[in-house]
Amino acid sequence: MAKPSAKRRQKARQRKKAKRKKKRSPLSRLLQSPRALLRSSGNWPLHECLVTKDWQQEGNIVQILVARRSPSGQIAAGTFLVDLGCLGVKTAFASLFDTRREYEQKLRARITSQQEMIKAEVNLVAKIIREAIAYAKDLGFKPDPDYRDAMLVLGDADPDACDVPIPLGGRDGKPFYIAGPYDNVDRIMAKLMRKLGPDGFTYLIPISLSLIHI
């Protein structure tokens, strides 16, 4: 059997070398692992940080959007729906976008169309999230597990660096539960009843097309 020519052997070595280099490339590893890219995004420059305009209203449900932009133009975003009255972080998710335009069209426009948002310091939103989680935990509620991925976008945000007080519970100081369309209302109400008793909290639950506040 004829032996491979020197030229063919050289090309084979070059292909193997290129393959090994690709495997070692940090960028290649990041592209293969969205979580690793999200973790790296915490070091990217902050693109914007938005929060619901009236987030300081007692018992409010607050939307938070934190976005960072890579030197190459990618956008990483962490999104949180935070119930300051009772449940803490109800939903959270992390997203990656190839361009700023994609981010604005697919995520930012949708969120800002639902409610008025204002700019905020990243330390403030980190404090809102931390305090809401702690408050809900005391009542027996856990945050959406996906919040850990979304928190990667916050990077080294420091809640302790923010001295703004975070309003928790309702106006009377009691937990205030506002039922959402995807909540297991019976389970949540039962847990609050066991923990606090019938007079230990207030709630707002939709019945038909109306709302009854007790």
Solvent accessible surface area in square Angstrom, and as a share of the most:
residue,aa,sasa,rsa
1,M,240,1.07
2,A,96,0.75
3,K,180,0.76
4,P,68,0.43
5,S,56,0.36
6,A,67,0.52
7,K,136,0.58
8,R,163,0.59
9,R,106,0.39
10,Q,92,0.41
11,K,101,0.43
12,A,33,0.25
13,R,145,0.53
14,Q,101,0.45
15,R,158,0.58
16,K,126,0.53
17,K,130,0.55
18,A,62,0.48
19,K,126,0.54
20,R,127,0.47
21,K,137,0.58
22,K,134,0.57
23,K,134,0.57
24,R,150,0.55
25,S,35,0.22
26,P,88,0.56
27,L,112,0.56
28,S,13,0.08
29,R,126,0.46
30,L,46,0.23
31,L,116,0.58
32,Q,134,0.60
33,S,40,0.26
34,P,84,0.53
35,R,110,0.40
36,A,25,0.20
37,L,17,0.08
38,L,14,0.07
39,R,127,0.46
40,S,35,0.22
41,S,0,0.00
42,G,9,0.09
43,N,136,0.70
44,W,25,0.09
45,P,90,0.56
46,L,75,0.37
47,H,47,0.21
48,E,29,0.13
49,C,6,0.03
50,L,8,0.04
51,V,1,0.00
52,T,6,0.04
53,K,111,0.47
54,D,73,0.38
55,W,12,0.04
56,Q,100,0.44
57,Q,85,0.38
58,E,74,0.33
59,G,2,0.02
60,N,26,0.14
61,I,42,0.21
62,V,0,0.00
63,Q,16,0.07
64,I,0,0.00
65,L,0,0.00
66,V,0,0.00
67,A,0,0.00
68,R,19,0.07
69,R,94,0.34
70,S,10,0.06
71,P,131,0.82
72,S,94,0.61
73,G,13,0.13
74,Q,44,0.19
75,I,0,0.00
76,A,0,0.00
77,A,0,0.00
78,G,0,0.00
79,T,3,0.02
80,F,0,0.00
81,L,50,0.25
82,V,0,0.00
83,D,1,0.01
84,L,0,0.00
85,G,0,0.00
86,C,0,0.00
87,L,15,0.08
88,G,1,0.01
89,V,2,0.01
90,K,43,0.18
91,T,68,0.40
92,A,4,0.03
93,F,76,0.32
94,A,29,0.23
95,S,21,0.14
96,L,60,0.30
97,F,21,0.09
98,D,101,0.52
99,T,69,0.40
100,R,111,0.40
101,R,173,0.63
102,E,46,0.21
103,Y,0,0.00
104,E,61,0.27
105,Q,115,0.51
106,K,128,0.54
107,L,3,0.02
108,R,75,0.27
109,A,55,0.43
110,R,116,0.42
111,I,3,0.02
112,T,44,0.25
113,S,90,0.58
114,Q,112,0.50
115,Q,56,0.25
116,E,109,0.49
117,M,25,0.11
118,I,63,0.32
119,K,178,0.75
120,A,21,0.16
121,E,129,0.58
122,V,24,0.14
123,N,44,0.22
124,L,20,0.10
125,V,0,0.00
126,A,3,0.02
127,K,29,0.12
128,I,0,0.00
129,I,1,0.00
130,R,97,0.35
131,E,45,0.20
132,A,1,0.01
133,I,30,0.15
134,A,58,0.45
135,Y,50,0.19
136,A,2,0.01
137,K,153,0.65
138,D,100,0.52
139,L,10,0.05
140,G,39,0.38
141,F,12,0.05
142,K,181,0.77
143,P,28,0.18
144,D,31,0.16
145,P,94,0.59
146,D,74,0.38
147,Y,38,0.14
148,R,143,0.52
149,D,43,0.22
150,A,0,0.00
151,M,58,0.26
152,L,39,0.19
153,V,0,0.00
154,L,3,0.01
155,G,38,0.37
156,D,131,0.68
157,A,19,0.15
158,D,65,0.34
159,P,26,0.16
160,D,110,0.57
161,A,67,0.52
162,C,19,0.11
163,D,134,0.70
164,V,49,0.28
165,P,104,0.65
166,I,22,0.11
167,P,29,0.18
168,L,54,0.27
169,G,0,0.00
170,G,7,0.07
171,R,200,0.73
172,D,85,0.44
173,G,59,0.57
174,K,77,0.32
175,P,13,0.08
176,F,31,0.13
177,Y,0,0.00
178,I,43,0.22
179,A,12,0.09
180,G,14,0.14
181,P,127,0.80
182,Y,207,0.79
183,D,32,0.17
184,N,85,0.43
185,V,39,0.23
186,D,118,0.61
187,R,121,0.44
188,I,7,0.04
189,M,33,0.15
190,A,42,0.33
191,K,48,0.20
192,L,0,0.00
193,M,85,0.38
194,R,179,0.65
195,K,106,0.45
196,L,57,0.29
197,G,20,0.20
198,P,97,0.61
199,D,114,0.59
200,G,19,0.19
201,F,9,0.04
202,T,28,0.16
203,Y,41,0.16
204,L,37,0.19
205,I,31,0.16
206,P,67,0.42
207,I,94,0.48
208,S,107,0.69
209,L,186,0.93
210,S,63,0.41
211,L,113,0.56
212,I,81,0.41
213,H,112,0.50
214,I,120,0.61
